Amino acid sequence: MKFKSINPYTNEVIEEFATYSDQEINTRLEKAAQAFKTWRKTGFSERSQLFKRVAEILKTNKETYARTITLEMGKAIGESVSEIEKCAWVCEYFAEQGEAFLKDEVIASDAQKSYVHYQPLGAVFAVMPWNFPYWQVFRFAAPSLMAGNVGILKHAPNVCGVALRIEKIFKEAGFPEGVFQTLIMEVDKVESVMRHSIVQAATLTGSDRAGASLASVAGKYIKKTVLELGGSDPFIVLADADLEQTAKVAVQSRMLNAGQSCIAAKRFIVVDAVREAFSEKVKAHIQQLKTGDPLQKETTTGPLARVDLADNLSRQIKESVSAGAKLVLGGTQDQAKFQPALLLNVQPGMAAFKEETFGPAMAIIPAKNETEAIDLANQSVYGLGASIWTTDLDKGNALAKEIFSGGVFINSLVKSDPRLPFGGIRQSGYGRELSYHGIKEFVNVKTIYIA
């Protein structure tokens, strides 16, 4: 079988990639097992220097790597460059902080000495998506490998070029053979990988359906998992918000990566007092977006990554309009190309409210007051991120604690940051990536007791 890398803007086939045979997959898993024997014993200083080298390679070649993203999944080139720069940042961050995060922790007890020692588990198997094809990989790899684990990547079929480039970056940086490897493989091979003894943990970023499938297999073989799944993040606008700034960031938060982000704002819950004014400001900002060839620097919004994704977004908009929502801007589709859309009067039960909309479509939802706004925000099966917009920071802080999500950002769009733990609750998954918390997801928290 072969995977095709297709440019979603031109529909041209960029390259075809043969999937690996069972024998080749097993050979690579055995190579990972051998690599782990020595990699887990390397010092933090050695790992740190290697990751700093990765960061330098990324920064030096960011334009080249960014172009691969844009060609394979359609991200606007400026955003692709920013993605590569962020990958370099996460490598540098864990290179600098990894040792401190995993130092022995002395705990007082009746022992002469008792402490916690952190040790790597083995191979972390990562099933990663196409929407941030470099960032999602480095987000798992930097903390996991700094902790002494080895990494095995199964990337999305439409970004095989990126997947192989990442493997090459680790080799070029000087990582020992087998410490990081890419598997070009079909989904039906996942269980055989999970079954292998070297694989002791798995991480997945993707849909809740994909997460449930991986978690089921991991449970069968008693393997630790971290899941970062879908999101339908609320963006709550209160009556005292700075509407100019809020509307500007609202469009940015929804339209970044052509709306293809699990932490993009998706449900814009606006109190009645400012809803009309906010909607007009948002409309004006959307009209300033420039769709087109994502390789052109002036383009702000490229195509969706695949035609079926645009088809699904069209369905969600049509169903919502049929149920009473009002489409006031955009929404036209040409294969994977999609004009940024604005929907008004979206209500609970509509597709644009209850489903994750993965594309450039803003859904504005009316709320009588802040109490109803919080209630609407919590009417979701997801719980990844949320944002609240108000000039009363004490109020914003209090309301943030009432929202069911892994993170709440006050007067800011939701974003991932190496310094902060990242992840969700409910059907948005479990576990945390990044920060002090993320590096400890895939280690053995070992108690050592000396009587």
N, C-alpha and C positions, 0 to 999 in steps of 0.2 A: 504494500500500500504506500501511496505517496501523499504528503500534505502539500497544498499549493499556497504560496504566498502571493496574494492578489492586492494590487494597489486599489483601494476603494474609491479613489477619485477618478482613475482612468479605466478601471476594470481590467487592466493588463496583468498577466501572470508574471511576477517578478522572478520566481524560482520555484522549483519543486524539490521536496526533501523526502527521501526514502525513509520509512520508519524502520526502527531497529528490530532485528530478529530476537527471539527469545534467548538465543545463545549470546548475542551481543549485549543484551540487557543484563544477563546474568554475569557476563564477564566484567562489566562495569561495576556491578554491585560487589563482586569479589575484590575488584581493585579498590573500591571504597573501604572495604573491610580491612584490607592491608594498609591503606593509607591511615586509617584511624589509629592503628596500633602505635604509630610514631607521632602522628599529628597531636594526639591528646597529651603527649608528654612534652611538646614544645613549650617554651616559655612565652609569657605574654609579650615580652619585648620583641621576640621574633615575629609573632603573629601581628603585632602592632606595626612593625616596619613593613610587612607585606601589604597590609591594608592601606597604609599611607602610599605605598607604591601604586596600588589599585586606584586610589583617589587621583594621583598624578596622571595616570594613564587616561582616566575618564576626563579630566579637565583639559588635557592636551589635545584629545581627539573628540571633544564634545560635539563639534559640528558634524563629523562623520557619523558618530553614533546616533545623533539626533535625526539625521537624514534617514537612517534605517527605520526608526520609529515612524516617521511621517510617511514613508513609502509603504510600510506594511500595514499600518492601522489608521492613517489619515490625520493624526494630530497636527495642528498648526505648528510650523517649524520653530517659532519662538518658544512655544510651550515645551516642545521636545528638547530644546537646548536647556531650558530650566529644569527639566526632569533629570538630565544627565548631571547637571550641577548639584542637584539635591542628592543624587546617588553618591557623589564624591563627599558630600557633607556627612552622610550617615557612616561612610567608611572611616572618615577622620574622627568622627565623634566616638565610635566604639573602639577605635585604635587608641584613643586617648583615655577613655573611661573604663574600658573593659576590665582591666586588672583591679581597679578600685571597687567596681561593682561586685566582683566575685572573690574578694579577699575573705579569709576566714573570719567568722563571726563568733566571738567568745560569748557564751551564755552562762551566767552563774547558776550553779546547781550544787548538789551535795558531793560532787566529784572533786578530785584534786584539780582537774581541768576538764571543761566540756566546751565544745565548740562545734559550729557548723562548717563543713567543708563542701565546696561546690565542685562537682566533676561533670564532664561531658557524658552524654548518653551513648553516642554512636553516630549513625547517619540520620539527618533530618531530611525527609522527603517532602519537597515543596511542589504543590500543584498551583500554578500561578496563571493569572488572567492576562489578557491582551491590552487592557486599557492604559496601564502604566507599565509597559513591558520591561523596562529596566528597573524602575523604582521598586516595584513589588518584589523583585528578586533580591535586590540589595538590601531591602528592608528586613528580609529574613536572614540573608546570608551574613551580613556584617556581625550581628550579635551571636548568631549560631556558631559561626566559625571562630570568632574571637573566644568563645567559651570552650573551644577545643573539639567541637563536633565537626563532621564532614557533611557536605551538602550534595543532594541529588535533586535535580530540577526536571519536572515535567511541565513544559510551558504550553500555552495555548497553541493550537495547530496553525493559526494564521500569523504567528510571529516567530517562526522557527529561525529566521535569520538573526533576530535579536538574541534568541536563546543560545545559538552557537557562538555569537560574538561575545556573550558574557563568559562562556566557558573559556574562550580564547583570552579574554582579559585576565582571568585568574592565572592562566598558564604564563602569560607574558609578564605578570607581576612577580612570578617566581614561586607560586604556591606549589607544593609537592604534587606529583601526579596522583589523581584520585581524590584529592581533597574537595574539589568541586567539579561535578560532571553534569552534563545535560543528557537527557534521554528523549529522543524523538520517538514517541510511542503513542499508541491508541489508548483510549480510556479503559478498554477491557484488559489492559495489562497492569492496571493499578494494583489489583489485589495481589498479583504475583510479586510485585515490588514490596508491598506492605508485609508480605509473609516472610520475606528474607530476614535473617537474624540480625544483620547489620543495621537495618532500619528500625530505630527505636522510637521515632516520633514523626509526625507529619504536620504540615501547615498548609492551609488552603485559603486562597482568596478567590471568591467567586460567588455564584448564586447559592441561595439556601438549599436548593435541590442538590447541587454538587457537594455542598458541605455535608448534608445528611448522608449522602452516599459514601463519602470518604470516612465519616465518623463511624458509620456502620461497619465498614471493613476494619477500621482501626480497633473498634471494640472487639471484634472477633478475634483479633490477634494481640489484644492488650497492649496497644501502642498509644502513647500520649498524642493529643492533637490540640492545635490552636486553629480556630476558624474565624475568618473575617469575611462576612457574607454581605447580603444586600442591605440597602438602606433606603429610607424614605424620609430624609431629615427635614424636620420642621424649621422654618425661618420665621420667627415670631416678631411682628412689628407692633410695638405699643404706641399709644397716642402721643407720648412725649419723645419719640425717636427723632433724630436728625434725619429728615426724609431725604435730603439731597445725598448725603453719604450712604444712607441705608439703601436707597434705590440703586446707586452705583455698584455697591458691593453685592447686592442681591443678584444683579445680572451677571456679574463676574462669577459668583458662587454657583449659579445655575449653568452658565454657558462654558465654563472652563472644560477643556477637552471635549468640546461639543456636547457637553452634558453627560458624558460617559464616565461618571465617577460615583462610587458608592457613597462618598461623603459630600457630594454636591447637595446643595439645598434643593428640595423637590416640592415641598408643600409650604407655600408662602401664606402664613396665617396672619391676617392683618385686621386689627380692630376697626370697627366701622367708622370711627371718628376721622381716620386718616386714609382709609382704603382707596377712595377715589383719587385723592392727590398722589398717593404712592403709586397706584396703577398707571397714572399718566406719566409719571417720572420714569418708571420702569419701561414703559412703551417707548419713550424717547431714547433711552439707552440701548434698547434692543435694535431700534432702527439704525443706530450708528455702527452696529456690527458689520463686518465685511466677510461674507462667505466667498469661497472660491478655492483655488489651488492652494493646498496647505504648504507647499514648498515656497510660496511667495510670502515674504516677511510681513506684508501689509494685511494678509489674511488673518482674521481672528477666529474664524469658525470653519473647520474643515468638514469633510463628510463623516458620517458614522462609519464604523469599522467594517460593517458588512451590510448587505442589502436587507437581510432578514431582521436586523436590528431596527432599521428604518421602517420596515413593514410593521413591526410590532408597535412602534411609537405612533404610527399613523392610526393603527387600530385603537390604541388607547385614547387618542384625541377624538376620533369619530364617535366612539362609545360614550365618552364624556359629554360631547356636544349633544348627542341624542338624548342624554339623561338630563340636559338642562344647562350645561356649561356654555359659555359664550366665547368663541374663538375670535379674537379681535386683531390678531396679527400672525402672519406666517402659517406654518403647518403644511406647506406643499412639499412633495417628495419627488425626487428624480433618482431612482435606484438608491444608492447609499447617501446621496446628497439630500439635506433636509433643511428647509428654511426655519430659523428660530421662531418658536411659536409662543403666544401669550394667551392663556385661558383665564377667563374671569368667572366668578360665581361657581367655583368648584365646591362640591359638597361631599360629605362622607357617603361612601357607597359607590361613588363614581370611580372609573378606572384610574383617572389621574390622581385620585386621593388614596385609594387602597392598594394600588400596585406600585412597584418601583418603576418610574419612568426614566429610562436610560438613554437620554438624548436631550437636545436643546428645546425643551418645552417647559415654560413656567406656568404653574397652577396657583392662582390667587384664591384664597379661601377666606370668606368673611367670618369674623367673630365679633360678637356684641361687645365684649370686654375682655380684660386679661384673664379672668377666671375661665371663660369659655375658650380662650385661646390655648391655655394650658391643657384643658380637657381635649380639645381637638388634636393637639400635638401628641397626646398619649394614645390616641385612637389609631394605633398602627401595630402590626405584628413585628415591626422592626424596632431597633433601638441602638443605632450606631452613633449619630451625632445630632446636635441641635444648636441653634443660635437664637439669642434674644437681643432685641434692639430697643434700647431705652437710654435716656440721659440720667435716669435714677439708678445708679450702680448698686445701691443697697437693695432696691427692689429687684433688679436683674439677678443679683446673687441669690436672693431668697427664692425667686421663681425657678432658677436653675436647678435647685434641689428637688423641685416637684416634677421634673421631666425624667421619663424613663429612657435613659440613653447612656452610652459609654462615655460621653463627653458633652459639655455644653460650653459654647463660646459666646461671651457677651460683647456685643458691638464688634464682632469679627466673624469672618467666614470660618467654617470648620476646616481644619487642616491637620495634616500629620506633621510631627516635629520629632526628630530623634531624641529630644530631651524629655518628651512627654509620653506617657503610656497611651497606646492606641488600640481600640477594639470596641466591641459592642455587647449588647445583651439581647435577650429574646431571639428572634430569628435572624438577627444580625451576627450571631455567633457567640464565641466565648474565648477566654484567654486574652492576653495582651501582647502586643508587639512594641518594640522600641523602648527606650528609657531603661532605668534600673529594673523595672518590672519585666520588660520583654526579654532581657538577656537571661533571666532566671526561669523562663518557661521550659527550656530544654536542657536542664542540668539536674543532676542527682543532688538533692539537698541532704547531705550525709551528716548525721550526728556522730561525733567522735567523743567518747567518754573515757576519761582516765581516772581510775579509782585511786 
